């Protein structure tokens, strides 16, 4: 039997019986818990909503409410840009729309339908019923600011989820 200077058999002389068998197992992946994100909107930011008609509407609390009420939010602009945490958001995560304008706070809810990390954008699926409830009874900006000071889209709300759930106007879990 020919061996090299290290005492190893040459590949041509190895047989299946001399190669030790290795059992590979699938790595155990832990299921990631669904995260919650805060998406701030502000009149002063200079952004706009694109409507199904192709027209634009300035981002404001008033216009967000209009889009929720007339159902345009579910058929129109559902792709929203991200400036932070675009590597951390995932499909299925919860997203809460927030405005600090007039200390309103959380005024909308959506789930993240898909994430485009290259374009730094998310596609949202808005829950109109929950948005209407939040517009009527928002989670105050004063409460949110005790947890974090939202400035860029998006901020991680997950560490405050237990407190947030107790402040939401609906009872089922998110």
DSSP file (Angstrom, degrees, kcal/mol; ACC not computed):
  #  RESIDUE AA STRUCTURE BP1 BP2  ACC     N-H-->O    O-->H-N    N-H-->O    O-->H-N    TCO  KAPPA ALPHA  PHI   PSI    X-CA   Y-CA   Z-CA
    1    1 A X              0   0    0      0, 0.0     2,-0.4     0, 0.0     8,-0.0   0.000 360.0 360.0 360.0 128.4    0.0    0.0    0.0
    2    2 A X        +     0   0    0      8,-0.1     8,-1.1     5,-0.0     2,-0.3  -0.678 360.0 179.0 -86.2 133.1    1.4    3.3   -1.0
    3    3 A X  B     -A    9   0A   0     -2,-0.4     6,-0.2     6,-0.2     2,-0.0  -0.931  24.7-120.5-128.3 156.1    1.4    6.1    1.5
    4    4 A X    >   -     0   0    0      4,-2.3     3,-2.2    -2,-0.3    -1,-0.0  -0.202  48.8 -81.3 -83.1-175.9    2.6    9.7    1.3
    5    5 A X  T 3  S+     0   0    0      1,-0.3    -1,-0.1     2,-0.1    -2,-0.0   0.666 131.7  54.2 -63.4 -15.2    5.2   11.1    3.6
    6    6 A X  T 3  S-     0   0    0      2,-0.1    -1,-0.3     3,-0.0     3,-0.1   0.408 120.1-107.1 -97.6   1.2    2.5   11.7    6.3
    7    7 A X  S <  S+     0   0    0     -3,-2.2     2,-0.3     1,-0.3    -2,-0.1   0.645  73.0 141.0  84.6  15.4    1.4    8.1    6.2
    8    8 A X        -     0   0    0      1,-0.1    -4,-2.3     0, 0.0    -1,-0.3  -0.729  53.4-116.0 -94.4 141.3   -1.9    8.8    4.3
    9    9 A X  B     -A    3   0A   0     -2,-0.3    -6,-0.2    -6,-0.2     2,-0.2  -0.388  33.9-106.6 -68.8 148.0   -3.2    6.5    1.6
   10   10 A X    >>  -     0   0    0     -8,-1.1     3,-1.3     1,-0.1     4,-0.6  -0.494  27.5-117.2 -73.5 148.8   -3.4    7.9   -1.8
   11   11 A X  G >4 S+     0   0    0      1,-0.3     3,-1.1     2,-0.2    -1,-0.1   0.853 112.2  58.0 -57.2 -39.1   -6.9    8.6   -3.0
   12   12 A X  G 34 S+     0   0    0      1,-0.2    -1,-0.3     3,-0.0    -3,-0.0   0.765 107.6  48.0 -65.1 -24.2   -6.7    6.1   -5.8
   13   13 A X  G <4 S+     0   0    0     -3,-1.3    -1,-0.2   -11,-0.1     2,-0.2   0.508  88.5 102.2 -97.2  -5.1   -6.0    3.3   -3.4
   14   14 A X    <<  -     0   0    0     -3,-1.1     2,-0.3    -4,-0.6    -3,-0.0  -0.542  54.5-161.5 -77.4 143.4   -8.8    4.1   -0.9
   15   15 A X    >>  -     0   0    0     -2,-0.2     3,-1.3     1,-0.1     4,-0.9  -0.801  34.4-105.1-116.5 166.3  -11.9    2.0   -1.0
   16   16 A X  T 34 S+     0   0    0     -2,-0.3     3,-0.4     1,-0.3    -1,-0.1   0.826 119.7  58.5 -59.1 -30.8  -15.2    2.8    0.4
   17   17 A X  T 34 S+     0   0    0      1,-0.2    -1,-0.3     3,-0.0     4,-0.1   0.741 104.8  49.1 -74.1 -20.9  -14.6    0.4    3.3
   18   18 A X  T <4 S+     0   0    0     -3,-1.3     2,-0.6     2,-0.1    -1,-0.2   0.601  91.3  89.0 -93.7 -10.7  -11.5    2.3    4.4
   19   19 A X  S  < S-     0   0    0     -4,-0.9     2,-0.0    -3,-0.4    -5,-0.0  -0.760  84.8-122.0 -86.8 122.0  -13.1    5.7    4.4
   20   20 A X        -     0   0    0     -2,-0.6     2,-0.3     1,-0.1    -2,-0.1  -0.344  25.8-121.3 -63.1 141.6  -14.7    6.4    7.8
   21   21 A X        -     0   0    0     -4,-0.1     2,-0.5     2,-0.0    -1,-0.1  -0.656  24.0-161.7 -86.8 140.9  -18.4    7.1    7.6
   22   22 A X        -     0   0    0     -2,-0.3     2,-0.7     2,-0.0     0, 0.0  -0.983   9.7-144.7-122.4 130.0  -19.6   10.4    8.9
   23   23 A X        -     0   0    0     -2,-0.5     2,-0.4     2,-0.0    -2,-0.0  -0.850  15.7-158.8 -96.7 118.0  -23.2   10.9    9.8
   24   24 A X        -     0   0    0     -2,-0.7     2,-0.4     0, 0.0    -2,-0.0  -0.792   7.1-165.7 -95.8 136.9  -24.3   14.4    9.0
   25   25 A X        -     0   0    0     -2,-0.4     2,-0.1     3,-0.0     3,-0.1  -0.899  28.8-100.6-120.0 153.2  -27.4   15.8   10.8
   26   26 A X        -     0   0    0     -2,-0.4     2,-0.1     1,-0.1     0, 0.0  -0.442  45.6-106.5 -66.2 138.9  -29.4   18.9    9.9
   27   27 A X        -     0   0    0     -2,-0.1     2,-0.8     1,-0.1    -1,-0.1  -0.423  33.2-115.0 -66.1 143.8  -28.6   21.8   12.2
   28   28 A X        -     0   0    0     -2,-0.1     2,-0.5    -3,-0.1    -1,-0.1  -0.719  33.7-162.3 -83.1 114.5  -31.2   22.5   14.7
   29   29 A X        -     0   0    0     -2,-0.8     2,-0.4     3,-0.0    -3,-0.0  -0.821  10.6-138.7 -98.7 132.7  -32.7   25.9   13.9
   30   30 A X        -     0   0    0     -2,-0.5     2,-0.3     1,-0.0    -2,-0.0  -0.740  27.4-111.5 -88.4 139.0  -34.7   27.7   16.5
   31   31 A X        -     0   0    0     -2,-0.4     2,-0.3     1,-0.1    -1,-0.0  -0.534  31.4-125.6 -71.9 127.7  -37.7   29.4   15.3
   32   32 A X        -     0   0    0     -2,-0.3     2,-0.1     1,-0.1    -1,-0.1  -0.552  23.5-120.5 -74.7 132.8  -37.4   33.1   15.4
   33   33 A X        -     0   0    0     -2,-0.3     2,-0.2     1,-0.1    -1,-0.1  -0.415  36.8 -94.2 -68.9 149.5  -40.1   34.8   17.3
   34   34 A X        -     0   0    0     -2,-0.1     2,-0.2     1,-0.1    -1,-0.1  -0.461  44.9-143.1 -65.4 132.5  -42.1   37.4   15.4
   35   35 A X        -     0   0    0     -2,-0.2    59,-2.7    55,-0.1     2,-0.4  -0.512   0.7-136.5 -95.0 165.2  -40.7   40.9   15.9
   36   36 A X  E     -b   94   0B   0     57,-0.2   121,-2.9    -2,-0.2   122,-1.0  -0.986  19.9-167.5-124.4 134.6  -42.5   44.2   16.2
   37   37 A X  E     -bC  95 156B   0     57,-2.1    59,-3.1    -2,-0.4     2,-0.5  -0.909  15.5-140.5-125.4 148.3  -41.3   47.3   14.4
   38   38 A X  E     -bC  96 155B   0    117,-3.0   117,-2.4    -2,-0.3     2,-0.7  -0.939  13.4-166.2-109.6 124.2  -42.3   51.0   14.7
   39   39 A X  E     -b   97   0B   0     57,-3.3    59,-2.7    -2,-0.5     2,-0.3  -0.910  12.7-150.6-112.5 104.9  -42.5   53.0   11.5
   40   40 A X  E     -b   98   0B   0     -2,-0.7     2,-0.4   112,-0.2    59,-0.2  -0.550  12.4-172.2 -78.7 137.3  -42.6   56.7   12.1
   41   41 A X        +     0   0    0     57,-3.2    59,-0.5    -2,-0.3    60,-0.4  -0.950   7.2 175.8-121.8 149.0  -44.4   59.0    9.7
   42   42 A X    >   -     0   0    0     -2,-0.4     3,-1.2    57,-0.1     5,-0.4  -0.991  38.2-133.1-153.9 142.3  -44.3   62.8    9.8
   43   43 A X  G >  S+     0   0    0     -2,-0.3     3,-0.8     1,-0.2    16,-0.1   0.841 108.7  56.4 -60.9 -33.3  -45.5   65.7    7.8
   44   44 A X  G 3  S+     0   0    0      1,-0.2    -1,-0.2     2,-0.1    16,-0.1   0.566  86.6  79.5 -79.3  -7.5  -42.1   67.3    8.0
   45   45 A X  G <  S-     0   0    0     -3,-1.2    -1,-0.2    14,-0.2    -2,-0.1   0.739  92.7-132.4 -75.2 -21.7  -40.3   64.4    6.5
   46   46 A X    <   +     0   0    0     -3,-0.8    -3,-0.1    -4,-0.4    -2,-0.1   0.642  57.6 135.6  81.6  14.2  -41.2   65.3    2.9
   47   47 A X        -     0   0    0     -5,-0.4    12,-2.2    12,-0.1     2,-0.3  -0.345  36.7-153.2 -86.2 173.3  -42.3   61.8    1.9
   48   48 A X  E     -H   58   0C   0     10,-0.3     2,-0.4    -2,-0.1    10,-0.3  -0.985  14.8-124.4-145.9 155.7  -45.5   60.9    0.0
   49   49 A X  E     -H   57   0C   0      8,-3.9     8,-2.4    -2,-0.3     2,-0.5  -0.806  25.7-137.2 -92.6 139.7  -47.9   58.0   -0.5
   50   50 A X  E     -H   56   0C   0     -2,-0.4    27,-1.2     6,-0.2     6,-0.2  -0.886  20.7-144.7 -99.0 132.5  -48.4   56.8   -4.1
   51   51 A X    >   -     0   0    0      4,-3.2     3,-2.3    -2,-0.5    22,-0.0  -0.523  24.4-110.1 -93.7 159.0  -52.1   56.2   -4.9
   52   52 A X  T 3  S+     0   0    0      1,-0.3    -1,-0.1    -2,-0.2    -2,-0.0   0.795 119.1  61.5 -57.0 -27.4  -53.5   53.5   -7.2
   53   53 A X  T 3  S-     0   0    0      2,-0.1    -1,-0.3     1,-0.1     3,-0.1   0.581 120.7-109.3 -74.8  -8.9  -54.4   56.2   -9.7
   54   54 A X  S <  S+     0   0    0     -3,-2.3    -2,-0.1     1,-0.4     2,-0.1   0.327  80.8 123.6  95.1  -7.3  -50.7   57.1  -10.0
   55   55 A X        -     0   0    0     -5,-0.1    -4,-3.2     1,-0.1    -1,-0.4  -0.355  56.8-123.7 -81.6 167.5  -51.1   60.4   -8.1
   56   56 A X  E     -H   50   0C   0     -6,-0.2     2,-0.4    -3,-0.1    -6,-0.2  -0.827  16.8-165.8-113.1 151.2  -49.1   61.3   -5.0
   57   57 A X  E     -H   49   0C   0     -8,-2.4    -8,-3.9    -2,-0.3     3,-0.1  -0.993  30.4-111.8-136.3 127.5  -50.4   62.4   -1.5
   58   58 A X  E     -H   48   0C   0     -2,-0.4     2,-0.5   -10,-0.3   -10,-0.3  -0.257  37.3-106.5 -58.4 142.4  -48.1   64.0    1.1
   59   59 A X        +     0   0    0    -12,-2.2     2,-0.3   -17,-0.1   -13,-0.2  -0.596  63.0 134.8 -72.2 123.8  -47.4   61.8    4.1
   60   60 A X     >  -     0   0    0     -2,-0.5     4,-2.6     1,-0.1     5,-0.2  -0.963  67.0-108.0-159.1 162.8  -49.3   63.1    7.1
   61   61 A X  H  > S+     0   0    0     -2,-0.3     4,-2.5     2,-0.2     5,-0.2   0.917 120.7  52.1 -61.1 -43.0  -51.5   61.8    9.8
   62   62 A X  H  > S+     0   0    0      1,-0.2     4,-2.1     2,-0.2    -1,-0.2   0.913 112.3  44.5 -60.4 -44.8  -54.5   63.2    8.1
   63   63 A X  H  > S+     0   0    0      2,-0.2     4,-2.4     1,-0.2    -1,-0.2   0.857 110.6  54.1 -71.7 -34.6  -53.7   61.6    4.8
   64   64 A X  H  X S+     0   0    0     -4,-2.6     4,-2.1     2,-0.2    -2,-0.2   0.944 110.3  47.7 -60.3 -46.8  -52.8   58.3    6.4
   65   65 A X  H  X S+     0   0    0     -4,-2.5     4,-2.7     1,-0.2    -2,-0.2   0.903 110.4  52.0 -61.0 -41.9  -56.3   58.3    8.1
   66   66 A X  H  X S+     0   0    0     -4,-2.1     4,-2.5     1,-0.2     6,-0.3   0.915 109.7  49.2 -59.9 -44.4  -57.9   59.2    4.8
   67   67 A X  H  <>S+     0   0    0     -4,-2.4     6,-1.9     2,-0.2     5,-0.8   0.847 112.3  48.4 -66.9 -34.2  -56.2   56.3    3.0
   68   68 A X  H ><5S+     0   0    0     -4,-2.1     3,-1.1     3,-0.2    -2,-0.2   0.947 113.3  47.0 -67.7 -48.4  -57.3   53.9    5.8
   69   69 A X  H 3<5S+     0   0    0     -4,-2.7    -2,-0.2     1,-0.3    -3,-0.2   0.884 115.9  42.6 -64.7 -39.9  -60.9   55.0    5.7
   70   70 A X  T 3<5S-     0   0    0     -4,-2.5    -1,-0.3    -5,-0.2    -2,-0.2   0.343 109.9-120.7 -91.5  10.6  -61.3   54.9    1.9
   71   71 A X  T X>5S+     0   0    0     -3,-1.1     3,-0.7    -4,-0.2     4,-0.6   0.553  76.8 126.2  67.6  11.0  -59.4   51.6    1.7
   72   72 A X  H >>< +     0   0    0     -5,-0.8     4,-2.8    -6,-0.3     3,-0.6   0.789  62.9  66.5 -67.8 -26.2  -56.7   53.0   -0.6
   73   73 A X  H 34 S+     0   0    0     -6,-1.9    -1,-0.2     1,-0.2    53,-0.2   0.817 100.3  48.7 -66.5 -29.5  -54.0   51.8    1.8
   74   74 A X  H <4 S+     0   0    0     -3,-0.7    -1,-0.2    -7,-0.3    -2,-0.2   0.662 124.2  29.9 -84.6 -15.5  -54.9   48.2    1.1
   75   75 A X  H << S+     0   0    0     -4,-0.6    -2,-0.2    -3,-0.6    -1,-0.1   0.572 120.5  47.5-115.2 -15.0  -54.8   48.6   -2.7
   76   76 A X  S  < S+     0   0    0     -4,-2.8     2,-1.0     1,-0.2   -25,-0.2   0.425 107.5   3.3-100.0-127.3  -52.3   51.4   -3.2
   77   77 A X        +     0   0    0    -27,-1.2    -1,-0.2     1,-0.2    -2,-0.1  -0.477  60.7 149.0 -71.5  98.7  -48.9   52.1   -1.9
   78   78 A X        +     0   0    0     -2,-1.0    46,-3.1    -3,-0.1     2,-0.7   0.425  48.3  89.0-109.9  -2.0  -47.9   49.1    0.2
   79   79 A X  E     -D  123   0B   0     44,-0.2     2,-0.4    -3,-0.1    44,-0.2  -0.875  58.1-178.3 -98.2 117.4  -44.2   49.3   -0.5
   80   80 A X  E     -D  122   0B   0     42,-2.8    42,-2.6    -2,-0.7     2,-0.1  -0.926  23.0-119.9-119.4 139.7  -42.5   51.5    2.1
   81   81 A X  E     -D  121   0B   0     -2,-0.4     2,-0.4    40,-0.2    40,-0.3  -0.369  19.9-148.2 -76.9 155.0  -38.8   52.3    2.3
   82   82 A X        +     0   0    0     38,-3.2    72,-0.2    37,-0.2     3,-0.1  -0.947  19.1 179.3-120.0 144.1  -36.5   51.5    5.2
   83   83 A X  S    S+     0   0    0     70,-3.3     2,-0.3    -2,-0.4    71,-0.2   0.599  74.7  24.1-112.5 -21.0  -33.5   53.5    6.4
   84   84 A X  S    S+     0   0    0     69,-2.8    -1,-0.3     1,-0.1    71,-0.0  -0.939 115.0  22.0-138.2 161.6  -32.5   51.3    9.4
   85   85 A X    >>  +     0   0    0     -2,-0.3     4,-1.8     1,-0.1     3,-1.5   0.627  67.8 139.4  60.6  17.4  -32.9   47.7   10.4
   86   86 A X  T 34 S+     0   0    0      1,-0.3    -1,-0.1     2,-0.2    35,-0.1   0.739  73.4  52.1 -65.1 -19.7  -33.5   46.5    6.8
   87   87 A X  T 34 S+     0   0    0      1,-0.1    -1,-0.3    33,-0.1    -2,-0.1   0.605 112.1  46.7 -85.8 -12.0  -31.3   43.5    7.6
   88   88 A X  T <4 S+     0   0    0     -3,-1.5    -2,-0.2     2,-0.0    -1,-0.1   0.710  87.2  92.1-104.9 -24.8  -33.4   42.6   10.6
   89   89 A X     <  -     0   0    0     -4,-1.8     2,-0.3    65,-0.0    26,-0.0  -0.417  56.7-168.9 -72.5 149.7  -37.0   42.8    9.5
   90   90 A X    >   -     0   0    0     -2,-0.1     3,-2.1   -55,-0.1    22,-0.2  -0.957  31.9 -84.2-138.6 155.9  -38.6   39.6    8.3
   91   91 A X  T 3  S+     0   0    0     -2,-0.3    22,-0.2     1,-0.3     3,-0.1  -0.332 115.5  27.6 -54.8 135.1  -41.7   38.5    6.5
   92   92 A X  T 3  S+     0   0    0     20,-3.7    -1,-0.3     1,-0.3    21,-0.1   0.233  88.0 131.9  93.7 -13.7  -44.5   38.0    9.0
   93   93 A X    <   -     0   0    0     -3,-2.1    19,-2.9    19,-0.2    -1,-0.3  -0.292  60.0-111.0 -66.4 157.7  -43.2   40.6   11.5
   94   94 A X  E     -bE  36 111B   0    -59,-2.7   -57,-2.1    17,-0.2     2,-0.4  -0.666  28.7-162.4 -89.2 145.9  -45.6   43.2   12.9
   95   95 A X  E     -bE  37 110B   0     15,-2.9    15,-2.4    -2,-0.3     2,-0.5  -0.997   3.2-161.6-132.2 132.1  -45.3   46.8   12.0
   96   96 A X  E     -bE  38 109B   0    -59,-3.1   -57,-3.3    -2,-0.4     2,-0.4  -0.952  16.2-136.8-114.5 128.0  -46.9   49.7   13.8
   97   97 A X  E     -bE  39 108B   0     11,-1.9    10,-2.8    -2,-0.5    11,-1.3  -0.709  29.2-171.6 -85.4 129.8  -47.3   53.1   12.1
   98   98 A X  E     -bE  40 106B   0    -59,-2.7   -57,-3.2    -2,-0.4     2,-0.4  -0.931  16.6-174.2-127.0 142.3  -46.3   55.9   14.5
   99   99 A X  E     - E   0 105B   0      6,-2.4     6,-3.1    -2,-0.4    42,-0.1  -0.995  15.1-167.6-134.2 134.7  -46.6   59.7   14.4
  100  100 A X    >   +     0   0    0    -59,-0.5     3,-2.5    -2,-0.4     2,-0.1   0.544  55.5 120.6 -88.4  -9.6  -45.2   62.1   17.0
  101  101 A X  G >  S-     0   0    0    -60,-0.4     3,-1.7     1,-0.3     4,-0.2  -0.372  94.6  -6.9 -58.1 125.3  -47.2   64.9   15.4
  102  102 A X  G 3  S-     0   0    0      1,-0.3    -1,-0.3    -2,-0.1    39,-0.1   0.732 119.3 -80.3  57.7  24.4  -49.5   66.3   18.1
  103  103 A X  G <  S+     0   0    0     -3,-2.5    38,-1.3    38,-0.1    39,-0.4   0.776  88.4 145.8  56.1  30.6  -48.3   63.4   20.3
  104  104 A X    <   -     0   0    0     -3,-1.7     2,-0.3    36,-0.2    -4,-0.2   0.963  30.4-173.9 -62.8 -54.2  -50.7   61.0   18.6
  105  105 A X  E     +E   99   0B   0     -6,-3.1    -6,-2.4    35,-0.3     2,-0.5  -0.765  49.8  14.8  99.0-141.5  -48.5   57.9   18.8
  106  106 A X  E     +EF  98 139B   0     33,-2.5    33,-1.1    -2,-0.3    -8,-0.3  -0.626  60.5 159.3 -79.7 122.4  -49.3   54.5   17.1
  107  107 A X  E     +     0   0B   0    -10,-2.8     2,-0.3    -2,-0.5    28,-0.2   0.364  55.3  36.4-124.2   0.4  -52.1   55.0   14.6
  108  108 A X  E     -E   97   0B   0    -11,-1.3   -11,-1.9    26,-0.2     2,-0.4  -0.993  54.1-155.4-155.5 160.0  -51.8   52.0   12.3
  109  109 A X  E     +E   96   0B   0     -2,-0.3    18,-1.8    18,-0.3     2,-0.3  -1.000  19.4 155.4-140.3 138.7  -51.0   48.3   12.0
  110  110 A X  E     -EG  95 126B   0    -15,-2.4   -15,-2.9    -2,-0.4     2,-0.4  -0.971  33.3-126.2-149.4 161.7  -49.7   46.0    9.3
  111  111 A X  E     -EG  94 125B   0     14,-2.2    14,-2.6    -2,-0.3     2,-0.7  -0.875  35.2-109.0-106.8 151.1  -47.8   42.8    8.9
  112  112 A X  E     - G   0 124B   0    -19,-2.9   -20,-3.7    -2,-0.4    12,-0.2  -0.692  32.7-176.6 -82.5 115.8  -44.7   42.6    6.7
  113  113 A X  E     -     0   0B   0     10,-2.7     2,-0.3    -2,-0.7    11,-0.2   0.873  65.4 -11.0 -81.1 -40.7  -45.6   40.7    3.6
  114  114 A X  E     - G   0 123B   0      9,-1.4     9,-2.5   -24,-0.1     2,-0.4  -0.985  58.3-138.3-156.8 162.9  -42.1   40.7    2.1
  115  115 A X  E     - G   0 122B   0     -2,-0.3     2,-0.6     7,-0.2     7,-0.2  -0.990   3.7-165.5-129.0 130.6  -38.7   42.3    2.4
  116  116 A X  E  >> - G   0 121B   0      5,-3.1     5,-2.1    -2,-0.4     4,-0.8  -0.882   9.8-179.2-113.3  96.2  -36.4   43.6   -0.3
  117  117 A X  T  45S+     0   0    0     -2,-0.6    -1,-0.1     1,-0.2   -31,-0.1   0.839  78.9  55.0 -68.0 -33.5  -33.1   44.0    1.4
  118  118 A X  T  45S+     0   0    0      1,-0.2    -1,-0.2     2,-0.1    -2,-0.0   0.919 117.3  35.3 -65.9 -42.4  -31.3   45.3   -1.7
  119  119 A X  T  45S-     0   0    0      2,-0.1   -37,-0.2   -38,-0.0    -1,-0.2   0.505 107.0-128.7 -87.2  -4.4  -33.9   48.1   -2.2
  120  120 A X  T  <5 +     0   0    0     -4,-0.8   -38,-3.2     1,-0.2     2,-0.3   0.965  65.4 125.2  53.0  57.4  -34.3   48.5    1.5
  121  121 A X  E   < -DG  81 116B   0     -5,-2.1    -5,-3.1   -40,-0.3     2,-0.3  -0.969  47.0-152.2-143.8 155.9  -38.0   48.3    1.3
  122  122 A X  E     -DG  80 115B   0    -42,-2.6   -42,-2.8    -2,-0.3     2,-0.5  -0.956  13.8-137.3-127.6 149.1  -40.9   46.3    2.7
  123  123 A X  E     -DG  79 114B   0     -9,-2.5   -10,-2.7    -2,-0.3    -9,-1.4  -0.933  28.8-152.9-104.8 128.9  -44.3   45.4    1.3
  124  124 A X  E     - G   0 112B   0    -46,-3.1     2,-0.6    -2,-0.5   -12,-0.2  -0.742  18.3-154.8-108.1 148.7  -47.0   45.8    3.9
  125  125 A X  E     - G   0 111B   0    -14,-2.6   -14,-2.2    -2,-0.3     2,-0.2  -0.926  26.2-150.6-118.0 102.1  -50.4   44.1    4.4
  126  126 A X  E     - G   0 110B   0     -2,-0.6     2,-0.9   -16,-0.2   -16,-0.2  -0.488   9.1-142.0 -78.3 140.6  -52.5   46.6    6.4
  127  127 A X     >  -     0   0    0    -18,-1.8     4,-2.5    -2,-0.2   -18,-0.3  -0.880  14.9-166.0 -98.9 102.1  -55.2   45.4    8.7
  128  128 A X  H  > S+     0   0    0     -2,-0.9     4,-2.7     1,-0.2     5,-0.2   0.880  83.8  53.6 -60.4 -41.3  -57.9   48.0    8.1
  129  129 A X  H  > S+     0   0    0      1,-0.2     4,-2.0     2,-0.2    -1,-0.2   0.926 112.3  43.8 -61.0 -45.3  -59.9   47.1   11.2
  130  130 A X  H  > S+     0   0    0      2,-0.2     4,-2.5     1,-0.2    -1,-0.2   0.873 112.2  53.6 -69.4 -35.5  -56.9   47.4   13.5
  131  131 A X  H  X S+     0   0    0     -4,-2.5     4,-2.5   -22,-0.2    -2,-0.2   0.928 108.7  49.2 -62.2 -43.8  -55.9   50.7   11.8
  132  132 A X  H  X S+     0   0    0     -4,-2.7     4,-1.8     1,-0.2    -2,-0.2   0.895 111.1  49.9 -62.7 -39.6  -59.3   52.1   12.4
  133  133 A X  H  X S+     0   0    0     -4,-2.0     4,-2.6     1,-0.2    -1,-0.2   0.908 112.5  47.0 -64.5 -41.6  -59.2   51.1   16.1
  134  134 A X  H  < S+     0   0    0     -4,-2.5    -2,-0.2     2,-0.2    -1,-0.2   0.850 108.9  54.1 -70.6 -33.4  -55.8   52.7   16.5
  135  135 A X  H  < S+     0   0    0     -4,-2.5     3,-0.4   -28,-0.2    -1,-0.2   0.877 114.4  42.2 -65.1 -35.8  -56.9   55.9   14.7
  136  136 A X  H  < S+     0   0    0     -4,-1.8     2,-0.2     1,-0.2    -2,-0.2   0.870 135.5  16.6 -76.7 -38.1  -59.8   56.1   17.2
  137  137 A X  S  < S-     0   0    0     -4,-2.6    32,-0.3    -5,-0.2    -1,-0.2  -0.649  84.0-171.6-137.4  77.7  -57.7   55.1   20.2
  138  138 A X        -     0   0    0     -3,-0.4     2,-0.8    -2,-0.2   -31,-0.2  -0.254  33.9-108.9 -69.1 156.4  -53.9   55.5   19.5
  139  139 A X  B     -F  106   0B   0    -33,-1.1   -33,-2.5     1,-0.1     5,-0.1  -0.807  54.2-107.6 -81.8 115.6  -51.2   54.3   21.7
  140  140 A X    >>  -     0   0    0     -2,-0.8     4,-2.0   -35,-0.2     3,-0.6  -0.025   9.4-133.2 -53.8 141.3  -49.9   57.7   22.9
  141  141 A X  H 3> S+     0   0    0    -38,-1.3     4,-2.6     1,-0.2     5,-0.2   0.798 108.3  64.0 -60.7 -29.3  -46.6   59.0   21.7
  142  142 A X  H 34 S+     0   0    0    -39,-0.4     4,-0.4     2,-0.2    -1,-0.2   0.866 104.6  45.3 -64.0 -35.7  -45.8   59.9   25.3
  143  143 A X  H X> S+     0   0    0     -3,-0.6     3,-1.2     2,-0.2     4,-0.6   0.935 113.1  49.3 -70.4 -47.8  -45.9   56.1   26.1
  144  144 A X  H >X S+     0   0    0     -4,-2.0     4,-2.5     1,-0.3     3,-1.6   0.892 104.9  58.4 -60.4 -40.7  -43.8   55.2   23.1
  145  145 A X  H 3< S+     0   0    0     -4,-2.6    -1,-0.3     1,-0.3    -2,-0.2   0.660  95.1  64.6 -68.5 -14.6  -41.2   57.8   24.0
  146  146 A X  H <4 S+     0   0    0     -3,-1.2    -1,-0.3    -4,-0.4    -2,-0.2   0.780 112.8  35.3 -72.0 -26.0  -40.7   56.2   27.4
  147  147 A X  H << S-     0   0    0     -3,-1.6     2,-0.3    -4,-0.6    -2,-0.2   0.868 133.9 -21.3 -93.1 -44.8  -39.4   53.1   25.4
  148  148 A X     <  -     0   0    0     -4,-2.5     2,-0.7     7,-0.0    -1,-0.4  -0.973  53.7-117.1-160.2 165.2  -37.6   54.7   22.5
  149  149 A X        -     0   0    0     -2,-0.3     2,-0.2    -3,-0.1    -4,-0.1  -0.858  35.7-145.8-113.7  94.7  -37.4   57.9   20.5
  150  150 A X        +     0   0    0     -2,-0.7     3,-0.1     1,-0.2   -50,-0.1  -0.404  40.4 143.4 -69.6 128.1  -38.4   57.0   16.9
  151  151 A X        +     0   0    0      1,-0.3     2,-0.3    -2,-0.2    -1,-0.2   0.596  60.4  36.1-128.7 -35.7  -36.6   58.9   14.2
  152  152 A X  S    S-     0   0    0      2,-0.0     2,-0.7  -111,-0.0    -1,-0.3  -0.872  95.0 -71.8-127.0 156.5  -36.0   56.5   11.3
  153  153 A X  S    S+     0   0    0     -2,-0.3   -70,-3.3     1,-0.2   -69,-2.8  -0.772 105.4  20.1 -87.2 119.0  -37.9   53.7    9.7
  154  154 A X        +     0   0    0     -2,-0.7     2,-0.4  -116,-0.6  -115,-0.2   0.674  60.6 179.8-123.4 159.2  -37.9   51.2   11.5
  155  155 A X  E     -C   38   0B   0   -117,-2.4  -117,-3.0   -70,-0.0     2,-0.5  -0.893  37.5-110.1-111.9 143.6  -37.3   51.0   15.2
  156  156 A X  E     +C   37   0B   0     -2,-0.4  -119,-0.2  -119,-0.2     3,-0.2  -0.593  35.5 171.3 -78.5 117.9  -37.4   47.7   17.1
  157  157 A X    >   +     0   0    0   -121,-2.9     3,-2.2    -2,-0.5  -120,-0.2   0.472  51.4 101.8 -98.4  -6.3  -40.4   47.5   19.4
  158  158 A X  G >  S+     0   0    0   -122,-1.0     3,-1.8     1,-0.3     4,-0.3   0.842  74.6  57.3 -53.9 -42.0  -39.9   43.8   20.3
  159  159 A X  G 3  S+     0   0    0      1,-0.3    -1,-0.3    -3,-0.2     3,-0.2   0.727 113.1  42.6 -62.3 -16.9  -38.4   44.5   23.8
  160  160 A X  G <> S+     0   0    0     -3,-2.2     4,-2.7     1,-0.1    -1,-0.3   0.179  79.5 114.0-111.3  14.8  -41.5   46.5   24.7
  161  161 A X  H <> S+     0   0    0     -3,-1.8     4,-2.9     1,-0.2     5,-0.2   0.856  72.9  53.7 -60.7 -39.8  -44.1   44.1   23.2
  162  162 A X  H  > S+     0   0    0     -4,-0.3     4,-1.3     1,-0.2    -1,-0.2   0.934 113.9  42.3 -61.8 -45.4  -45.7   43.0   26.5
  163  163 A X  H  > S+     0   0    0      1,-0.2     4,-0.6     2,-0.2    -2,-0.2   0.894 114.3  52.5 -67.3 -38.9  -46.3   46.6   27.5
  164  164 A X  H >X S+     0   0    0     -4,-2.7     3,-1.6     1,-0.2     4,-0.9   0.932 104.6  55.0 -62.1 -46.2  -47.5   47.5   24.0
  165  165 A X  H >< S+     0   0    0     -4,-2.9     3,-0.6     1,-0.3    -1,-0.2   0.860 104.7  54.1 -57.1 -36.5  -50.0   44.6   23.9
  166  166 A X  H 3< S+     0   0    0     -4,-1.3    -1,-0.3     1,-0.2    -2,-0.2   0.683 109.9  48.5 -72.7 -15.5  -51.6   45.9   27.1
  167  167 A X  H << S+     0   0    0     -3,-1.6    -1,-0.2    -4,-0.6    -2,-0.2   0.534  86.6 106.3 -98.9  -9.0  -52.1   49.3   25.4
  168  168 A X  S << S-     0   0    0     -4,-0.9   -30,-0.1    -3,-0.6   -34,-0.0  -0.411  73.2-128.8 -74.9 148.8  -53.6   48.1   22.1
  169  169 A X  S    S+     0   0    0    -32,-0.3     2,-0.3   -39,-0.1    -1,-0.1   0.403  87.6  67.5 -79.4   4.8  -57.3   48.7   21.5
  170  170 A X        -     0   0    0     -5,-0.1    -2,-0.1     2,-0.1   -40,-0.0  -0.839  68.9-146.2-120.9 162.8  -57.9   45.1   20.6
  171  171 A X        +     0   0    0     -2,-0.3    -1,-0.1     2,-0.1    -3,-0.0   0.732  66.5  92.4-103.1 -25.6  -57.7   41.9   22.7
  172  172 A X  S    S-     0   0    0      1,-0.1    -2,-0.1     2,-0.0     2,-0.1  -0.317  83.5 -99.3 -70.9 156.8  -56.5   39.2   20.4
  173  173 A X              0   0    0      1,-0.1    -1,-0.1    -2,-0.0    -2,-0.1  -0.349 360.0 360.0 -73.9 154.6  -52.8   38.6   20.2
  174  174 A X              0   0    0     -2,-0.1    -1,-0.1   -80,-0.0    -2,-0.0   0.397 360.0 360.0-100.7 360.0  -50.7   40.0   17.4
